[in-house]
Amino acid sequence: MHAGHLSVDPEHHGTLFFWHFASKHTSDKPRTVIWLNGGPGASSLVGAWTEIGPFRFQDENTIIENNGSWHLFVNLLFIDQPVGTGFSYIDNDSFIHELDEVVNHFVSFLDRYIEVFPELLQNDIYLAGESFAAQYIPYIAHEILAKRSNLKLRGLLIGNGWIDPVTIYELYLPFAVANNLVKINSVLYDIISSQ
């Protein structure tokens, strides 16, 4: 296990924070899942601590092993991105607002990471994430395939992707009604349907 910051924007003191967990079991082929949470602005440590990482909080004073952690069979690399998210940082007046800037910082991070940990080049790489990460992952994958042929990108995993907000919003109320979460013609139904 190792963690730290790598520079992605020296001019504005921008760094991305990462936390790596090595695979617990040896497999026929080394694989690394790079995990991104959504948001935008949600720390990937949410994924590390509450979803696929090796540890969980049992209560406020106790950490336990997660027997369902993905690190049992693959290396996990959690990255707080874009800059300004979680433990990543940048000058206050330099936050980024466009996906191409996110991608440039991310690929710059990968370049720095490989300089420090060249063994990543021997791994099959999978980009994974949820929610708004569905906006980042395809762009990052495209950039890797176009300009970083030394990386063995093998797949993308997107859960509950935030890819079409209008359609998703329109489905919330019918879903809630179909699952008896909201009753038609109730006060709550009227409030939601008036939005």
Sine and cosine of phi, psi and omega as CSV:
sin_phi,cos_phi,sin_psi,cos_psi,sin_omega,cos_omega
0.00,0.00,0.71,-0.71,0.13,-0.99
-0.51,-0.86,0.40,-0.91,-0.03,-1.00
-0.53,-0.85,0.32,-0.95,0.05,-1.00
0.20,-0.98,-0.20,-0.98,0.03,-1.00
-0.88,-0.48,0.61,-0.79,0.12,-0.99
-0.78,-0.62,0.68,-0.73,-0.05,-1.00
-0.94,0.34,0.71,-0.71,0.08,-1.00
-0.81,-0.59,-0.22,0.98,-0.02,-1.00
-0.47,-0.88,0.97,0.23,-0.08,-1.00
-0.84,0.54,-0.58,0.81,-0.04,-1.00
-0.86,0.51,-0.58,0.82,-0.04,-1.00
-0.92,-0.39,0.32,0.95,0.03,-1.00
0.84,0.54,0.60,0.80,-0.03,-1.00
-1.00,0.04,0.78,-0.62,0.08,-1.00
-0.72,-0.69,0.43,-0.90,0.15,-0.99
-0.94,-0.35,0.70,-0.71,0.05,-1.00
-1.00,0.03,0.62,-0.78,0.05,-1.00
-0.69,-0.72,0.40,-0.92,0.09,-1.00
-0.62,-0.78,0.86,-0.51,-0.08,-1.00
-0.93,-0.37,0.71,-0.70,0.11,-0.99
-0.85,-0.53,0.84,-0.55,0.01,-1.00
-0.96,0.29,0.50,-0.86,0.05,-1.00
-0.87,0.49,0.70,-0.71,-0.03,-1.00
-0.97,0.25,-0.56,0.83,-0.03,-1.00
-0.92,-0.40,0.64,-0.77,0.05,-1.00
-0.97,0.26,0.69,-0.72,0.04,-1.00
-0.87,-0.50,0.09,-1.00,-0.02,-1.00
-0.91,0.41,-0.40,0.92,-0.05,-1.00
-0.58,-0.81,0.80,-0.60,0.02,-1.00
-0.93,0.37,0.72,-0.70,-0.01,-1.00
-0.76,-0.65,0.61,-0.79,0.09,-1.00
-0.80,-0.60,0.79,-0.61,0.14,-0.99
-0.99,-0.16,0.85,-0.52,0.09,-1.00
-0.99,-0.11,0.90,-0.43,-0.11,-0.99
-0.98,-0.21,0.74,-0.67,0.06,-1.00
-0.80,-0.60,0.78,-0.63,0.15,-0.99
-1.00,0.07,0.17,-0.99,-0.09,-1.00
-1.00,-0.04,-0.81,-0.59,-0.03,-1.00
0.83,-0.56,-0.98,-0.19,0.02,1.00
-0.92,0.39,0.50,-0.86,0.02,-1.00
0.98,-0.19,0.16,0.99,0.05,-1.00
-1.00,0.01,0.80,-0.60,0.00,-1.00
-0.89,0.46,0.64,-0.77,0.07,-1.00
-0.95,0.32,-0.17,0.98,0.08,-1.00
-0.94,0.35,-0.31,0.95,0.16,-0.99
-0.87,0.50,-0.71,0.70,0.05,-1.00
-0.91,0.42,-0.60,0.80,-0.01,-1.00
-0.92,0.38,-0.68,0.73,-0.12,-0.99
-1.00,-0.05,-0.38,0.92,-0.09,-1.00
-0.86,-0.51,-0.06,1.00,-0.08,-1.00
-0.76,-0.65,-0.99,0.12,-0.22,-0.98
-0.96,-0.30,-0.06,1.00,-0.05,-1.00
-0.97,0.24,0.13,-0.99,-0.12,-0.99
-0.97,0.23,-0.21,0.98,-0.07,-1.00
-0.78,-0.63,0.38,-0.93,0.10,-1.00
-0.66,-0.75,0.46,-0.89,0.17,-0.99
-1.00,0.09,0.86,-0.51,0.08,-1.00
-0.98,0.20,-0.65,0.76,0.12,-0.99
-0.43,-0.90,-0.17,-0.99,-0.11,-0.99
-0.93,0.38,-0.22,0.98,-0.03,-1.00
-0.88,-0.47,-0.03,1.00,-0.15,-0.99
-0.75,-0.66,0.77,-0.64,0.10,-1.00
-0.94,-0.34,0.71,-0.70,0.02,-1.00
-0.81,-0.58,0.29,-0.96,0.07,-1.00
-0.95,0.30,0.57,-0.82,0.11,-0.99
-0.99,-0.12,0.96,-0.27,-0.04,-1.00
-0.93,0.37,-0.19,0.98,0.05,-1.00
-0.97,-0.25,0.25,0.97,-0.04,-1.00
-0.90,0.44,0.63,-0.78,0.05,-1.00
-0.93,0.37,-0.35,0.94,-0.04,-1.00
-0.93,0.36,-0.13,0.99,0.08,-1.00
-0.89,0.45,-0.47,0.88,-0.09,-1.00
-0.77,-0.64,-0.21,0.98,0.04,-1.00
-0.66,-0.75,0.40,-0.92,0.17,-0.98
-0.95,0.31,0.61,-0.79,0.04,-1.00
-0.89,-0.46,0.74,-0.67,0.06,-1.00
-0.81,-0.59,0.95,-0.31,0.02,-1.00
-1.00,-0.09,0.74,-0.67,-0.04,-1.00
-0.79,-0.62,0.82,-0.57,0.12,-0.99
-0.99,0.15,0.94,-0.35,-0.01,-1.00
-0.50,-0.87,0.41,-0.91,-0.02,1.00
-0.94,0.33,0.08,-1.00,0.00,-1.00
-0.79,0.62,0.61,-0.79,-0.06,-1.00
1.00,-0.08,-0.11,0.99,0.00,-1.00
-1.00,-0.09,0.69,-0.72,0.08,-1.00
0.82,0.57,-0.82,-0.57,0.01,-1.00
-1.00,0.01,0.01,1.00,0.09,-1.00
-0.98,0.18,0.46,-0.89,-0.04,-1.00
-0.54,-0.84,0.24,-0.97,0.05,-1.00
-0.30,-0.95,0.33,-0.94,0.07,-1.00
-0.80,0.60,0.59,-0.81,-0.08,-1.00
-0.83,0.56,-0.51,0.86,-0.05,-1.00
-1.00,-0.07,0.24,0.97,-0.11,-0.99
-0.82,-0.57,0.34,0.94,0.05,-1.00
-0.87,0.49,0.52,-0.85,-0.04,-1.00
-0.99,-0.15,0.43,-0.90,-0.11,-0.99
-0.77,-0.64,-0.08,1.00,-0.08,-1.00
-0.84,-0.55,0.54,-0.84,-0.01,-1.00
-0.88,0.48,-0.56,0.83,0.00,-1.00
-0.91,0.41,-0.53,0.85,0.07,-1.00
-0.94,0.35,-0.64,0.77,0.06,-1.00
-0.86,0.51,-0.73,0.69,-0.02,-1.00
-0.89,0.45,-0.71,0.71,0.01,-1.00
-0.86,0.50,-0.70,0.71,0.03,-1.00
-0.90,0.44,-0.66,0.75,-0.04,-1.00
-0.90,0.43,-0.71,0.70,0.00,-1.00
-0.92,0.39,-0.60,0.80,0.10,-1.00
-0.88,0.48,-0.66,0.75,0.08,-1.00
-0.85,0.52,-0.75,0.67,-0.01,-1.00
-0.85,0.52,-0.65,0.76,0.03,-1.00
-0.87,0.50,-0.72,0.69,0.01,-1.00
-0.91,0.41,-0.66,0.75,-0.03,-1.00
-0.88,0.48,-0.68,0.73,0.00,-1.00
-0.92,0.40,-0.54,0.84,0.07,-1.00
-0.88,0.48,-0.64,0.77,-0.04,-1.00
-1.00,0.08,-0.61,0.79,-0.06,-1.00
-0.80,-0.60,0.96,0.29,-0.09,-1.00
-0.90,0.44,-0.27,0.96,0.01,-1.00
-0.89,0.46,-0.31,0.95,0.06,-1.00
-0.85,0.52,-0.49,0.87,0.00,-1.00
-0.91,0.41,-0.33,0.94,0.01,-1.00
-1.00,0.03,-0.11,0.99,-0.09,-1.00
-0.99,-0.11,0.55,-0.83,0.29,-0.96
-0.96,0.29,0.73,-0.69,-0.09,-1.00
-0.95,-0.33,0.69,-0.72,0.10,-0.99
-0.79,-0.61,0.81,-0.59,0.10,-0.99
-1.00,0.01,0.79,-0.62,-0.06,-1.00
-0.69,-0.73,0.47,-0.88,0.06,-1.00
0.07,-1.00,-0.11,-0.99,-0.07,-1.00
-0.60,-0.80,0.24,-0.97,0.08,-1.00
0.83,0.56,-0.81,-0.59,-0.07,-1.00
-0.92,0.39,-0.24,0.97,0.09,-1.00
-0.86,0.50,-0.37,0.93,0.07,-1.00
-0.90,0.44,-0.32,0.95,0.11,-0.99
-0.98,0.18,-0.63,0.77,-0.06,-1.00
-0.97,0.23,-0.74,0.68,-0.21,-0.98
-0.82,0.57,-0.75,0.66,0.00,-1.00
-0.89,0.46,-0.62,0.79,0.02,-1.00
-0.92,0.39,-0.67,0.74,0.04,-1.00
-0.89,0.45,-0.70,0.72,0.01,-1.00
-0.86,0.50,-0.69,0.72,0.02,-1.00
-0.86,0.51,-0.70,0.71,-0.01,-1.00
-0.91,0.42,-0.67,0.74,0.03,-1.00
-0.88,0.48,-0.74,0.68,-0.02,-1.00
-0.91,0.42,-0.57,0.82,-0.04,-1.00
-0.98,0.20,-0.57,0.82,-0.19,-0.98
-0.77,-0.64,-0.06,1.00,-0.03,-1.00
-0.77,-0.64,0.88,0.47,-0.09,-1.00
-0.91,0.42,-0.24,0.97,0.03,-1.00
-0.96,0.27,-0.28,0.96,0.08,-1.00
-1.00,0.05,0.67,-0.74,-0.02,-1.00
-1.00,-0.09,0.95,0.32,0.04,-1.00
-0.95,0.32,0.87,-0.50,-0.09,-1.00
-0.92,-0.38,-0.28,0.96,-0.02,-1.00
-0.03,-1.00,0.21,-0.98,0.03,-1.00
-0.83,-0.56,0.64,-0.77,0.08,-1.00
-0.80,-0.61,0.88,-0.47,-0.02,-1.00
-0.80,-0.60,0.85,-0.52,0.03,-1.00
-0.94,-0.33,0.73,-0.69,0.05,-1.00
0.77,0.64,0.75,0.66,-0.10,-1.00
-0.90,0.43,0.70,-0.71,0.04,-1.00
-1.00,-0.02,0.99,0.11,-0.11,-0.99
-0.90,-0.43,-0.32,0.95,-0.03,-1.00
-0.55,-0.84,0.98,0.18,-0.12,-0.99
-0.83,0.56,-0.64,0.77,-0.04,-1.00
-0.88,0.48,-0.75,0.66,0.01,-1.00
-0.89,0.45,-0.68,0.74,-0.02,-1.00
-0.89,0.47,-0.74,0.67,0.01,-1.00
-0.85,0.53,-0.66,0.75,-0.03,-1.00
-0.92,0.40,-0.33,0.94,-0.03,-1.00
-1.00,-0.05,-0.23,0.97,-0.05,-1.00
-0.86,0.50,-0.77,0.64,-0.06,-1.00
-0.92,0.40,-0.75,0.67,0.06,-1.00
-0.85,0.53,-0.60,0.80,0.05,-1.00
-0.90,0.44,-0.72,0.70,-0.01,-1.00
-0.89,0.46,-0.64,0.77,0.03,-1.00
-0.92,0.40,-0.73,0.69,-0.04,-1.00
-0.88,0.47,-0.44,0.90,-0.02,-1.00
-0.97,-0.26,0.32,0.95,0.06,-1.00
0.84,0.55,0.52,0.85,0.08,-1.00
-1.00,0.01,-0.46,0.89,0.03,-1.00
-0.68,-0.73,0.69,-0.72,0.03,-1.00
-1.00,-0.08,0.67,-0.74,0.06,-1.00
-0.87,0.50,0.65,-0.76,0.01,-1.00
0.93,0.36,0.23,0.97,0.12,-0.99
-0.99,0.15,0.19,-0.98,0.04,-1.00
-0.86,0.50,-0.70,0.71,0.00,-1.00
-0.88,0.47,-0.68,0.73,0.03,-1.00
-0.85,0.52,-0.71,0.70,-0.01,-1.00
-0.90,0.44,-0.64,0.77,0.02,-1.00
-0.90,0.44,-0.75,0.67,-0.03,-1.00
-0.91,0.42,-0.70,0.71,-0.06,-1.00
-0.94,0.33,-0.31,0.95,0.03,-1.00
-0.99,0.12,-0.15,0.99,-0.04,-1.00
-0.97,0.26,0.00,0.00,0.00,0.00
